[in-house]
Structure formats: structure tokens, C-alpha cells
Amino acid sequence: MKTYFTLILLFLMSITSYGQEITEIDINSTHLNEIKVLRVFIPEDYVISKKKYPLTIILDSEMLFESYVASAKLFSNSKINPQQIIVGIKQFEGIDKNKDYGYNSLNSYPSSNSINTLEFIKQELIPTIKKRYRIASFKTIVGTEVTANFLNYFLFEKNPIFDAYISINPELAPDMPTHLKGYAPQLTGNDTYYYMSHGNNTIQKDKKLIDATDVGLIGVSNLYFNYKYENFKNAATIISIPQSLASAQEFIFSMYSPISDHEYETSISFLSPPAAIQYLLYKYENIEYVYGEKLSIRQEDFIKTEPILLDKEKGGSLEEYGELALRIHPTSPIGNYYMGQYFEKKEEYAEALLAYKKGYAKIPQTSPKSYGYYMNIKRIISLQKLEEEEQREREEREAKEESLADVQL
């Protein structure tokens, strides 16, 4: 009985903890020889969900944590980005950040203390979070000022543990532009996303190094390296932080979000209909693999891709497209529309009419879409009548030709 009540108490405590969304964890670090305090944001649905969540580590918790969490919640509620588990490393007041995140002035590589911080994050922080929570494979690290320089050292490793790097108002080491330019082309395997930004009051020394980094990275030719740079010319440093965090999340999670105009033009528009269908299937398989969330293909992505199916190869793949849409969205008329288009293009009007009527039956009479489906039905009925008239005229003409042939005989 005592064990039973203990389990109930632990369960209620866990619900309370997750309901609060943000909790704190202490880690007694052997690498740093001190206790590190972590702020952890857990999505609201964690306790009722079985999915995994991308992990984001915030190095400058005091400056970035709240803004990042606010953007993350906004985007996930809008289904633009996946929900994330977000971990902020607290810095004790009065402690110089250069102690944990500084660099060697001779070569711009991490100092001995910074190497300890790297090991703390890799060998203590991430394993601790993995033991406590369901973590997907996609990991992001975020920093500003000196920590924005520090996060680059993870990119230099043979097998980087992070997939995305967000560098805001960075105070870069002198040789960092050269180092980044050298390492970025070597990245392979999973896609890597690198975002860098700054506001309008960046000091000249930092601005010069940021510009040099941008010049080096923008010229990198590597399919696995995705780079975005923004200069918020009209925003002070403090204002550029929330702007950057929102823009960065939109960028690094672009694979998760619905198909944009840019994605369509650069990755889909030139595909054949069968290849476009495979692209859709692969996109959502990859979302599950990378972000740990199984999503159904969005209706808006069916619509975004449909011009290829409607306009190319005489609509020959529309039947497969329609069956896929019906399987994923059985209560939506979208699949019936594609089936109707398929049969209409084949001039099989009876089957087309049936498909359109099935779709029409799924739409409320008050919906603006009902008129469009009604017009599909009306068009098919007109085509049927025209076909019947042409058939009748053809039969009459053949009958007259046969009668004339009999008279001549």
C-alpha cells in the first residue's frame, strides 16, 4: 500500500512539474567542478504524448531563454515548428562568462576552461536530459556575444552533436572567420543549419569579424550546409535578440514547416508527378526521423504541389495522388477532387461525376467551397450531354451513310 501511494505521489508531482512548463535541474559537474543549474522548458502535451522532441540548449539563459521559449511556443502553436525541449544554462551572477566560454588568444580555439565546458555539455548535460526526457535526434545550440563564438567549437568536431547553430550579436575570436570557412565545407551526413545576426550598435571590431565570417560562409558550396545571415540595421542589440530568435527558428525548422514558395520553386517545381509524390512522402518521413513527430501530409502541402499533378503528363498520376489524399484525409473532399480530375482528363465522365459528387457531399452547404464543387458537377453534366449529342450525331450520320450506300446498290 505504501508503494502504491508513493507512485501516486510521484505521478502527481510529475504532472505538476510538466504543467508548470519550466523547471530547474542541478547537475554536479565533474568536468567543471561545480554545480550547474539548468532551466528546462517542457511542452504542455509532454505528459500525454509519446512522441520525441527536438532539444535546444541556450548558453546565455539570462538573456535568451524567455525570448526563445516565447517564439518556440508561438511557432509550435501555429504548427510552423515542432515543439521543443529547451534547456538554458544559468550563469551565476558576477561570474565572468569568459571563464567558461573564452578562447585561446593565440589560435582562437577554446581555452582549457572552455574545453571543460564543451565536455560538460556533451558528456553530462545532454546525457542527463536524455535520461529524463524523450529527445529527438535534432539538436540546436544558441548563444550571444562570447557564447555565440563558443558554440562554433561544436561545429569543428569530427561528428558534431548539434544540427543547428544560432549565433546572435557574436563577439568572435580573431581567427573564427577562417576556421568556419575551413570547417563548413567538410560537413556531411545530416543537414546543418547556421544562423548569424546582429543589431545596429555592434562595435566596429565585432562587425568586421562578422562581415568576414559572412563573406566566408556565403560562398560555401556544400549541400549539407544551410546558412542565413541577417543584419538588423534599424534595431538596437537588445531589440535584435527576439527578432533574431524568431527568424532563426523559422530558418532552422524550415524542413518541418509547410511547403513555402521558396521550397516549391527550388525543390519541387521541376519534378515529374511521380517524383513530386515521392518528395511529399519523403518530407514527412524525414520530419518523423529528425524531429521525432509523426505528421500526416498537410492538406496545404497537397494543394501546394497539385499544379505538377494537374498540369504535367496529362494528369496520369492524379489517381495515385487522389488515393493518397483520401487515405490521409478521408473526411476531406480534396482526394475526391483529384480523382475527379483524373477521370475527367481521361474523358471518363461517369466516374468523374461520381468522384465530384462524393466530394461535394463532404462540404457543408454554407461553405464557400461548395460552389466550386457544384460547378465541377455542372461542368461534367454538360460534358456528358455534349458527348451524348456528339454520339447521337455520329450515329445519325453513320445511319445516313448506310442508307445512301443501300440506295446506290
WOGILIN-V347978 format. One record per pair of residues at least 24 apart in sequence whose ideal C-beta (glycine too) atoms are under 10 Angstrom apart, sorted by the first residue. I is the first residue (numbers start at 1). J is the second residue. Records with the same first field share a line. If there is no record, write none. Layout:
# WOGILIN-V347978
I=J  J
This chain:
# WOGILIN-V347978
11=47
14=46  47
15=47  48
17=42  46  47
18=42  43  44  45  46  47  48  133
19=44  46  47
21=46  69  73  86
22=65  66  69  86  88
23=132
24=88  90
25=87  125  128  129  132
26=90
27=89  120  124  125  127  128  129
28=124
29=116  117  119  120  121  123  124  125
30=116  119  120  123  124
31=113  115  116  117  118  119  120  121  122  123  124  125
32=99  100  113  116  117  119  120  124
33=116
34=92  95  100  120
35=92
36=89  90  91  92  100  117  120  121  124  125  128
37=61  88  89  90  91  92
38=87  88  89  90  125  128  129
39=65  66  69  86  87  88  89  90
40=85  86  87  88  129  132  133
41=65  66  68  69  72  73  83  84  85  86  87  88
42=83  84  85  86  132  133
43=72  73  76  82  83  84  85  86
44=73  76  77  83
45=76  83
46=83  85  133  134
49=83  134  293
50=134  292  294
51=82  83  134  136  288  291  292  293  294  295
52=82  85  133  134  135  136  137  138  288  291  292  293
53=82  83  84  85  86  133  134  135  136  138  291  292  293
54=81  82  83  84  85  86  135  136  137  138  139  140  163  164  252  253  256  290  291  292  293
55=84  85  86  87  125  126  129  130  133  135  136  137  138  139  140  141  161  162  163  292
56=84  85  86  87  88  138  139  140  141  142  162  164  166  249  252
57=85  86  87  88  89  121  125  126  129  139  140  141  142  143  151  154  161  162
58=86  87  88  89  90  140  141  142  143  144  147  166  245
59=88  89  91  97  100  101  117  121  141  142  143  144  145  146  147  148  150  151  166
60=88  89  90  91  97  101  142  143  144  145  146  147  148  150  168  241
61=86  87  88  89  90  91  142  147
62=88  89  90  91  93
63=88  91  143  144  145  147  168  169  237  238  241
64=88  142  143  144  147  166  168  241  242  244  245
65=89  90  142
66=242  245
67=168  241  242  243  244  245  246
68=140  142  166  241  242  244  245  246  248  249
69=245
70=242  245  246
71=242  243  244  245  246  247  248  249  250
72=245  246  249  253
74=246  249
75=246  249  250  253  256  257
76=249  253  256
78=257
79=256  257  258  295  298  300
80=249  250  253  254  256  257  258
81=249  250  252  253  254  256  257  291
82=136  138  253  255  256  257  287  290  291  292  293  295
83=291  292  293
84=136  138  139  140  249  253  291
85=129  132  133  134  135  136
86=140  142
87=121  125  126  128  129  133
88=142
89=117  120  121  125  143  147
91=147
96=146
97=143  145  146  147  150  171
98=146  150  171
100=146  147  150
101=143  145  146  147  148  149  150  151  153  171
102=146  149  150  173
103=146  149  150  152  153  171  172  173  174  175  176
104=173  175
105=173  174  175
106=174  175
107=173  174  175  179
108=149  152  153  172  173  174  175  176  177  178  179
109=152  153  156  173  175  176  179
110=149  150  152  153  156  173
111=150
114=146  149  150  153
115=153
117=147  150  153
118=150  151  153  154  157
121=150  151  154  161  162
122=154  157  161  162
126=161  162
134=292
135=292
136=288  289  290  291  292  293
137=163  190  289  290  291  292
138=162  163  164  190  191  193  252  253  255  256  287  289  290  291  292
139=163  164
140=164  165  166  193  195  248  249  252  253
141=165  166  167
142=166  167  168  195  244  245  248  249  252
143=167  168  169  170
144=168  169  170  171  197  198  237  240  241  244  245
145=169  170  171  172  206  237
146=170  171  172  173
147=171
148=172  176  196  197  198  206  210
149=173  176  206  209
151=194
152=176  179  180  183  194  196  213
153=179
155=179  180  183  184  186  187  192  194  225
156=180  182  183  186
157=183
158=186
159=188  189
160=187  189  190  192
162=192  193
163=189  190  191  192  193  252  290
164=191  192  193  194  195  226  248  249  251  252  253
165=192  193  194  195  196  227  248  252
166=193  194  195  196  197  228  244  245  247  248  249  251  252
167=194  195  196  197  198  210  213  229  244  248
168=195  196  197  198  199  230  232  237  240  241  242  243  244  245  248
169=196  197  198  199  201  202  206  210  232  237  238  240  241  244
170=196  197  198  202  206  209  210  213
171=202  203  205  206  209  210
172=196  205  206  208  209  210  212  213
173=209
174=205  208  209  212
175=209
176=209  210  212  213  216
177=208  209  210  211  212  213  214  215  216  217
178=212  213  216
179=213  216
180=212  213  214  216  217  220  227
181=212  213  215  216  217  219  220
182=216  220
183=220  225
184=216  217  219  220  221  222  224  225  227
185=217  219  220  221  222  224  225
186=220  222  224  225
187=220  222  223  224  225  226
188=222  223  224  225
189=224
190=224  286  289  290
191=223  224  225  226  252  254  255  286  290
192=222  224  225  226  227  252
193=225  226  227  228  248  251  252  253  254  255
194=220  225  226  227  228  229  248  251  252
195=226  227  228  229  230  244  245  247  248  249  250  251  252
196=227  228  229  230  231  244  248
197=228  229  230  231  232  235  240  241  243  244  245  247  248
198=229  230  231  232  233  235  237  240  244
199=230  231  232  233  234  235  236  237  238  239  240  241  243  244
200=231  232  233  234  235  236  237  239  240
201=235  236  237  238  239  240
202=231  232  237  240
207=231
226=251  252  254  255
227=251
228=252  254
253=287  290  291
255=283  286  287  290  291
256=283  284  286  287  290  291  293  295
257=287  298  301
258=283  298  299  300  301  303  304
259=283  298  300  301  302  303  304  305
260=304
261=304
263=301  304
264=301  304  305  307  308
268=301  304  305  307  308
269=305  307  308
270=308
271=305  308  312
272=308  309  312  313  316  317
273=305  308  309  310  311  312  313  314  315  316  317  318  320  321
274=308  309  312  313  316  317  320  321
275=308  317
276=305  306  307  308  309  312  317  321
277=305  308  309  317  320  321  324
279=305  308
280=304  305  321  324
281=324
284=328
296=327  328  329
297=324  325  327  328  329
298=328  329
299=325  328  329  332  334  335
302=328  329  332  334  335  337  338
303=334  337
306=334  337  338  341
309=338  341  342
310=338  341  342  345
314=342  345  346
315=341  342  343  344  345  346
316=342  345  346
317=342
318=342  343  344  345  346
319=343  346
322=355  359
326=355  358  359
329=362
330=362
331=362
332=359  362  363
333=358  359  360  361  362  363  367  369  370  372  373  376
334=359  362  369
335=359  362
336=360  361  362  363  373  376
337=369  372  373  376
340=373  376  377  379  380
341=376
343=380
344=376  379  380  383
347=383  387
349=379  380  381  382  383  384  385  386  387  388
350=380  384
351=380
352=376  377  379  380  383  384
353=377  379  380  381  383  384
354=380
355=380
356=380  381
